[in-house]
Amino acid sequence: MRFKAVLFDLDGVLFDGGPIHFQALNLALAECGYPKIGIEEHKSLFDGLPTKEKLKLLVTRGVVNTKDTDRIERAKKTRQKV
C-alpha cells in the first residue's frame, strides 16, 4: 500500500492537548491530597512542560512532596486517558 500523504500533528497545531493535561494534572494532584493549580498558573508556568518537569517545579515551590511525584505522575497518566 502506498501513502500519498502523512499527517503529523505538533501539539497545538491541529489539536490542543493543553486542557487535557491541565485537567489530568489537577485530578492527579487532588487524588494524592494536594491542592489544584489554577488555569492561569498552569498557562504561565507549566503549559508545554513534560509532567516530570511540572512536578519538579511543584516540589521546588513547596506544593508537592518529592516522595509523591511518582504516584502523582502515574495518577496523571491514568487520568489523561479519559
C-alpha positions in Angstrom: 0.0 0.0 0.0 1.4 3.4 -1.0 0.7 6.5 1.0 0.0 9.8 -0.7 0.4 11.9 2.4 1.5 11.6 6.0 -0.2 13.8 8.6 1.9 14.8 11.5 0.5 17.0 14.3 2.6 19.0 16.7 0.6 19.6 19.8 -1.5 22.7 19.4 -1.5 22.8 15.6 -4.5 20.5 14.8 -5.3 19.5 18.4 -4.6 21.4 21.6 -3.9 18.8 24.3 -3.2 21.5 26.9 -6.6 21.4 28.6 -6.5 17.6 28.9 -3.1 17.8 30.6 -4.3 20.6 32.9 -7.3 18.6 34.0 -5.4 15.4 34.3 -2.7 17.0 36.5 -5.3 18.6 38.8 -7.2 15.4 39.1 -3.9 13.6 40.0 -2.9 16.3 42.5 -6.3 16.1 44.2 -6.3 12.3 44.3 -2.9 12.4 46.0 -4.1 15.0 48.6 -2.6 18.1 47.0 -4.2 21.4 46.0 -5.2 22.0 42.4 -3.4 24.7 40.4 -5.3 27.5 38.6 -5.6 27.7 34.8 -3.6 31.0 34.7 -0.8 29.5 36.8 -0.8 26.5 34.5 -0.6 28.6 31.4 2.2 30.8 32.7 4.4 28.2 34.4 3.5 24.7 33.3 2.0 24.7 29.9 4.1 22.7 27.4 6.3 21.1 30.0 6.6 17.4 30.5 4.9 16.1 33.6 8.3 15.4 35.4 9.3 19.0 34.9 5.9 20.2 36.2 6.3 18.1 39.3 9.9 19.3 39.8 8.6 22.9 39.8 5.8 22.0 42.2 8.4 20.4 44.6 10.6 23.5 44.3 7.7 25.7 45.1 6.8 23.6 48.2 3.4 22.4 46.8 4.3 18.7 46.4 6.5 16.4 48.4 9.2 14.7 46.4 8.2 11.2 47.7 4.8 11.6 46.0 5.9 12.6 42.5 5.9 9.1 41.0 2.4 8.4 42.4 1.1 11.7 41.0 2.7 11.0 37.6 1.0 7.6 37.5 -2.3 9.1 38.5 -2.0 11.7 35.8 -1.3 9.1 33.1 -4.4 7.3 34.2 -6.5 10.5 34.0 -5.2 11.5 30.6 -6.9 8.5 29.0 -10.3 10.0 29.8 
